[in-house]
Amino acid sequence: MTYLLGIDFGGGASKATLIGADGRIVAEHTVEYPTLHPTPAACEQNPEDWIAALCENAKTVLKKAGIAPREIAAVAVDSATHTSLVCDGDCRPLRPAMHWTDSRSRREAELLREQHGEEIFEKTFHKPDTIWTLPQLLWLRENEPEVFSRIRHVFFEKDYIRYFLTDIWGTDEIEAEGSMLFDCRSRTWDAALCALCGIDPAVLPPICRPTDVVGGITAKAAAATGLAEGTPVVCGTTDTVLEVLASGAVERGDMTVKLATAGRICVITDRPHPDRHLVNYSHVAEGLWYPGTATKAAASAFRFYRDTFGGDYRQLDEEAEATPLGAEGLLFHPYINGELTPYADPLLCGSFTGIRATHTRGHFTRAVLEGVALSLLDSKRYLDGLQIPHGTRATLIGGGAKSPLWAQITADVLGTELDITESSDSSLGAAMLAGIAIGVFDSPVDAVKKCIRKKRTVLPDAARTEQYAALFEKYKKIHDALAPIYHEI
């Protein structure tokens, strides 16, 4: 049988998914790695951790599947959008990668908004914020000039990993859309945008389509990963669009709700919807886009809570499930790295409010799960106000969908039916993309028909939705009251 391998690199872990040509999942494996916070507002990752995860994942899925490396017909990788890595002339990293959640470039983003905001928005469909590569490169120029002066190549996360596999430098057009250095209308790197941070467009990678086969696995990479030398490697793309693909959202009006490192609510459209509180990217299905909202910390907020206070996810879920709705007055705001929709405010901070002596760990855990869901409701209400057509149900994607409790809380908070598939992981989407690239699947629609299997539907409870609507009003009041204080600390 022909097999296809997709490997995702997220905010805290890499996951590999191996599928057959019939679309069925054959093997999966996950490797965690840290996101580093060397200073306040800094979010960095070591590229060595990505490569170690890549090698372990590839070897493990081969072992689990019990297949020969030559049976894998193609490989595709994906990663979180616009996590950049600057390298020298030999493609060696000059410093750790700046994750998209890094918010040190607040001042630079503000200056860009004030001085060039309209020009940038017109070309990129986005307003300057700390999540984009342009402000981050400007921060590097101002704060690490010795590093900035040595930049000869800018990589994005999945492109560096693919370079390790193939020795070929490049990126895809969807990733480029997230850099704030790319003109989304002319579909090229923009010299004027590059000039705003002082880089030569020549340091940016050549652009191809996500489905282009860019090269084969080198002998060195084969020895490190266990994959066969010469195996075709597909360009790949960003994690969210491949989660959208893996959810089956390939038609206008389809909607996804994401509980991953970030939280997203995306609607499939036939055009971008430029708005200063939306993120606009094109779809891998030709002619489609998936504009949506962005909650900066979703599953990453829960992981931060777990890593800081202890416990495993199953135990935490059980304790939260035994806790009443609303956590008996304890509320959580997941702004641990600032927030995007609908505030675009990198200075916001996470908070627990309403703490009482009677609260247990179960109360705190439930407050975290509900707080992330309430932040998604904040985003959904903004999205609904734009009147972008979408259906009455959505597909829940991301690691958070594995928690029955969190899925139910999210459905209740949003008041929306949520379909859950057997897998909506972006690594499955990457494997599907590999199959589209080499003709195993005729199109994204064909890949969805063969690979996506609905597992269950989570129905909202009207009474609980009403209770959460009342809780949301308190949630908003707390944000409004604390936001000015966060700007002072």
N, C-alpha and C positions, 0 to 999 in steps of 0.2 A: 504493500500500500504506500501511497505518497503521503508524506507528513509535512506539516507547516509549523514553524516555530515563531512565536511572538514573545518578546521580552519587554516588559514595562519597567520604567524607572520613575518612581513616585517620590513624594516628599520624605518618606521614611523607610521605604522598602522597594525592592525589585521583585517582580513576579514573572515567571515564565509559564507559558501555556503552549502545549503541543497538541495539535489537532490533526485528525485524518482528513482525507479528501472528502469524506462524507459529512464533515463538519462536527463530528463528535470529539469531545475533549478526551485525550489519551493520558496526559500527565500534566501535573502542575507542581510548581515549587516556588517558595517565597524566601527571600533573604532580607533581613532588616539591616539598616545602616543609620548612623546618626546624622542629624542636622545640627551644626555647631553654632553656638551663639557666643563668640569671643568677646563681644562688647554689646551694650544695649542696642537694640534695633538690628543687630547683625544676624543674618541667617546664611550660613555657608555650608558647603559640602565638599568633601575631598574626592576628587575624581578617582583616586586609587580605590576608594570604597565601591564606586560604581563598577570598576573593572573586576574587583574581587567578587562582587555579587553576580556579575555576568558569568564569570567562569564557573562559580558554584552552581548557579541555576542551570546552565547548559549541561554540565556533567550530570546533575541530579535528574533532570527530566529524561535524559537518554537512559540512565540506569533504571528509573521507574518504569519507563515504557518498554524497556528491553529490546530496543531496536538498534540497528547499526547506524552510525552517523550519516552514511551515504543515503539513507532512506529519507532524510530531511531534504525536501526539494527547494526550500527557500526560507530565509530568516528575515524578520523585520523587527526593529526596535522603536520604542516611543518613550517619551519622557514628559515631565511637566514643562509647560510652555515657558519660553524665555528665561530659562536658568542658564546664565552665560558663563563661559570659561575663557579667559584671555590667555593666549599662548605666544611663545616666541617664534622665531623663524623656523625652528625645527619641530614645531607643534608640541613643545613641552609647556605644561602649565606654569604660569608665572605666579600664581597664587590660587587659593581655593576658589571654587565656583561661587558666584553670588546667586543664591536661590531667589526665585521671583518674590518670595515673601520678605526679603531683606528691605528694611525701610530706612536705611541710613541716608538715602538720597532725597529726604524730604525737602531740604532747602533747594536743591537743584531742580526738583520737580516744580516747586513753587515759582522759581525764576523762569523756568520754561513756560509755565502757564501764563505768567504775567507778560513776558516779552514775545513769545512766539506761539501762544496757545491756539489761535485761530488757524494759523498755517499748519501746525501739527495735526490738529483735529481734522482739517480738510483732507489731508493726505493719508492719515492713518485710521480715521474714524474713532480715535480715542483721545482723551485729554491726558496730559502728562501726570503721571503718578509714580510712586516708588516701585511699582511692579514691573515697569518696562526697562528694557536694556539701555535706551538713550539716557535717562537720568542716572542710571547706575554707572555708565561709562563716564558721564560728566563728573560724578562723585569720585571715581577713580582718578580722573585727571587732576582734580583739586586736592585729593587727600593721599594718593599714592603715586605721585608723578614719576618716581623711578620705575614703577611697574608699568604705568601708562606709556612711557616713552619706549618701552621694549615690545609693545604689542605688535605682532605681525599677522596673527590669525585670531579671529573671534569664533569660538565654537559655541553651539548650544548643546545641552546635555546629551541628548540622544545621538547627536552628530559626532561628538567626541568618542562615544562608545562604538559607533559604526566605523569611525576612523581606526580605532583599535582593531576592528575585525578586517578592514579592507585596505587600510593605508590611503583612503580617498577622502578628501575634504569636501564637504558640501552640506547643504540644508534643503529643506522643502519650503514651498511657498506659504504654507499655513504657519509654520514656525516663523518665517520672515515677517508675516503680518503682525506677530506679537513683539517685534523688536523695537518698534517706533522709529525704525531707520528705513522702512520700506514704504513706498508709495502704493497704497492698495488700489489705486485707480490705474496707474501706468504699469503696475506689477513689476517694478524694478527697485533696487536699492537707490535711495535718493541722496544725491550729493549734498543738497542743502541741509537735509536732516543730519547727515553725518557731520557736517561742518559745525553743527550746534554743540557737539561734544568733542570736536577736534580730531576725528579719525578720518583716515583715507578709506573710501569705499573698497579699495583693494584688499583691506584686511577682513572683509566680510566674505562669507563662503559663496561659491556658485550655487545657483538656485535650480532645483529640478522639481518634478512632481512627486508626491508621496509614493506613487506606485512604480517609479522608475527603479530598475535594477542598476545599482551604481557600481557594483563590483562583486568579487568573490572573496571568500575567507582565505586569508593568507596562511602560509605554513606556520608562521609564528603564532597566529591567533588560533589555528587548529590545535596546536600543541597545548595551548593554555586552556581552551574551552572543551576539548574533546569533539568538536564539530569537524566535519570533513573539509579538507582544503578544497577551495574552488566552489563551495556551496554558494549560490546566488544570495546576495544581501540587498534587500529593498531599502530605498531611502528612508521610508517610515515618516512619522509625523508626530503630532502632539497628543498627549494622553486623553484630553477631553474629547476630541473629535473621534478618537478610536473607541472610547467608552460609549459615545453616542452611536457609533456604528454597531458596536457589540450589543447595544440595547435594542437594536432593530429600528432605530429612528432614522429613516431614509426617505420619508415622505413629508410634504408640506403639512404643517400643523401638528406633527408629532412633538411631544414634549418629554424632556428628561429632568429628573431631580437627582442631584449628585450629592452623596455623602462620602467624600474622599478627603484628601488633604485639605482641599478647599470645598466649599459648597457651591453648587451651580444650579440654576434653573434655566434650561435652554429650550428654545422653540425653533423648529426647522422652518426656514423661509426660503423664498426664491431670490432674496436680495439682502444686503446688509441693512441694518437699522441704526445708523449712527446716532448715538446718544451718550452724553457724558457720564452716565451711570451704568451703561451696558458694555459688555465685551463682545466684539464682532469678529468672527472668524469664518472662513469658507469651509465647506464640508468636503469630504473626499468624494461624495457623490456630485458629479458635475452639475453646476448651475445652482447648487443649494448653499445656504449659509446656516449657521446656528447661533444667532445672537442670543445673549443671555446675561443674567445677573451673576454676581460673584460675592460669596461670603468667604472672607479670607481664611478663616480657620474653622473647619468642620470636624472631620475625623482627627485632624492634627490637634485640635483642642482637647478631644477625648484622650488622645495618646499623651499629650502633655500632662493631663490630669493623672492618668495611670502611672506614668513614669515618675511623677513627682510624689504622689501619695500612696502608690503601691496597689497591689491586687492584680488579678488577671481579668480579662474582659468578661469571661463567663461569670465569674464570681461577682464582679461589679454589676453586671446586668441583673443577676438574680436579686441582689440587694436593692437595686433601683426599682425592679418590678414589684417588690413588696412594699414600696413607698407610695403614698397617695399622689394622685395627679396634683401638680403644682408644688410638690416637695414641701408642703406645709409652710409656704411663704418664702422659701429660699429660691432666689433667682440668680441665673448666671448669664453674663454677656460674654460671648466668645471672641472678644476683640484683642486676643493676645499678641497679634501682630498688626494692630490697627484694623480698619474695616474698609471695604469697598462699597458695594451697593447697599443702601442708597446714600451713603455718607461721604465716600471717598475721603476718609479722614485717617491718615496714618498715625495720628496722635492718640486715638482712642485706645483704651486699655481694657483688658479683661477684668471681670469683677464678679464676686459673689456678694449679694446684698440680702439682708433679712436674716442673717445668721442668728440662731438662738441656741441655748444650751441643750435643748432637746433634740437637735439635729444630729443624725448619724451619718456614717459614710454613704449609706443608701440615699439619704436626702441630697447630699452633694452630687452623687453620681447622677441621680435623676435630674437634678437641676442642670447639669452639663448637657445631657441629652436633650432636654426640653429647650435649653437656651440656644443650642445650635438650630433646632427646628424653628424656634421663634425668629431667629435671624433670617432663615429661609423665607418665613412668612413676610418679614419686612421686605425682602427682595421681591417676593411674588406680588405683593400689593403694588410695588412700583412698576413691575413688568405689566401687570394687568391694566394699569393706568395708561400705558402706551397703546393699548388696544391692538396688539399684534395677534392675529388669529391663531388659536390653538385649540386642541381638543379638551375634553372635560376630564381626561385621565392622563397619567404620565407613567413613565417607567423609572423606577428607582434604581440608581446605579451607584457604584463605589463600594468600598469596603464596609461602610456603615449599613448597607443593605443586608448584610449577613446577620445582623442583630434583629430578631423578631420584635423585640421591645422597641428599639429605635425606629424601625420601619413603621410600627403602629403609631408611635408618638408623632412621627412626621406626617403620616396620613391624617391623623386627627387634627394636628395643628393647621395643616394646609387645607383640610376639608376636601381632599382630592383622593380618588382611587389611584393606588400605586401598583403597577404590575412589577413583578420581580421575575427575572429570567434565571435560568440555571447558572449563567455567568454573564456579567456585563463588564468584566474587567478589561481594561485597555490592552492587556496582553493578549486576550482573545481577539480584540479588534485588530491588533498588530498581526496576529496569525492569519486572520481573514484578509487583511491588506496584502500580505505576502501571497496568498492564494489568488487574489484579484490580479496582482502584478504578473504572475506567471501563467495565468489562464486557467487555473484550476476552477475558479469561479468566473462567470461571465461578466459580472458587474457587482456593485455593492448590494443591489436588490437581490441578486442571485445568492450572494454570500449570506445575506440575512435569512433567506428561505432555507438554506441548508444548514446554517450554524446556530440559529437562535431558537431556543426552546423555553417557553414560558413555564415558570415553576408555580407561581401562585399570585393571587391578587389580594392586596391589603385594603380593606374597606374602612373608610373613616366612620367614626361613631358620632352622630349629630350632636348628642348631648355633650360629649367631650370636646368637640369642635367649638361649641358655644362657650364652654368653660375656658378653653385656651384663648378664645377671642377676648375674653375679659382679662385674662392674664397678660395678653399682649399689650393691652393699654397700659398696664403697670410697667411692663418691659420698656415701652417707649418713653414713659415718664422718667424712668431711671436713666435711660440714655441721655435724655434732654437735660437732666439735672447734673449729671456727672461729666458730660462732654467738656464744659468750660474748665472744670477742675483738671481734667487730664491734660489740657493745653498748658497748664501751669506747672506740671510736675515732670 
